[in-house]
Amino acid sequence: DVLGADVALTDLPLRDDLRGRSPYGAPQLDVPVRLNTNENPYPPPPELVAEVAESVRAVAESLHRYPDRDAVALREDLAAYLSGATGVTVSHRNVWAANGSNEVLQQVLQAFGGPGRSALGFEPSYSMHPILSAGTRTEWLPAPRRADFSLDGPQAASIVAERRPDVVFVTSPNNPTGQAVSLQDLRSVLDAAPGIVVVDEAYVEFCDEPSAVGLIDEYPAKLIVSRTMSKAFAFAGGRLGYLAAAPAMIDALLLVRLPYHLSALTQAAARAALRHAKATLGSVQALVDERNRVVEALRGMGFSPVRSDANFVLFGRFEDAHAAWRRYLDAGVLIRDVGIAGHLRVTIGTPEENDAFLAAGKALVDAAS
Ligand code: PMP
């Protein structure tokens, strides 16, 4: 018997606006091939593991003290990485970090959203944007994409001009559909936006479009570029997300962040991982090549993959996507039913994992014919 288990969620005095909602819930199942949460399939190399362990051991000696509340050393390392990756000189005063980009985005909504305010996103997109909006009582305004799931820049700009949201989310490359957004389209949205524009670049390392970081100087009072170490950096378990923006944006986030939100262990581990960025990011090209192989193979089998600039592919069409998802799972391959009719999303894994995924798809096609 579990203490208090006779009380149900519906018995609690929960906020009315949270009643009946579902939590974020990608299934965490123990199956041989897990291609459902867009992680890097390659574990960290032994040198990185050793350096993380040594860094954590060193900070363990001062765990009786709170960590650096402003994570300055880590932000300096992230700024150096961003400068190198984008060619734009980024200072640590342009960078903020938190426990995953989810926390970064939540802080942005705490500061710039909230009751009486709104956030707009182009759906389908990352499901946490509306969930974080709900949690911060920011009204969610869904806006459309083209039928092929790409963003129509001029249409996006006119919707933003009309709805005047306090926060706009543009995910580039977009999750779960895969396409990146051009700087020209981003400029259209930024020019139209009355408030903040968050460009969510969780998958940017996998794409060829330039980063929106290059636009910060043009739009310092509007633009926030969020990033993560969870994908290309192979550090999802470390929980480290960050953003780049004008220093004043970071002053705003300091008003809502919890004191000491980033543990000394996280800061030390992330800095150690960043010292091995080159090796970790070495897997990016291999994953892009595998993505292109998977897209071709899917097409060859009669599926319709959506063009992807990321480390995952949305593909269809299925009569019943959820039933198809189950059949992949029965074959030991966990992919994602993202709730788009007729489609499923697969994360690009190792060549062996991708082969297992393609074989399961082939079996599905053969069974149907
Ligand atoms: N943004 C997008 C578009 C994502 O897909 C994800 C992860 N699924 C995140 C942000 C959050 O990732 P994390 O909190 O691990 O940085």
Residues whose N, C-alpha, C, O or C-beta is under 5 A from the ligand:
A	BS01	PMP	N99 G100 S101 N102 Y126 T171 N175 D200 A202 T228 S230 L240 G241
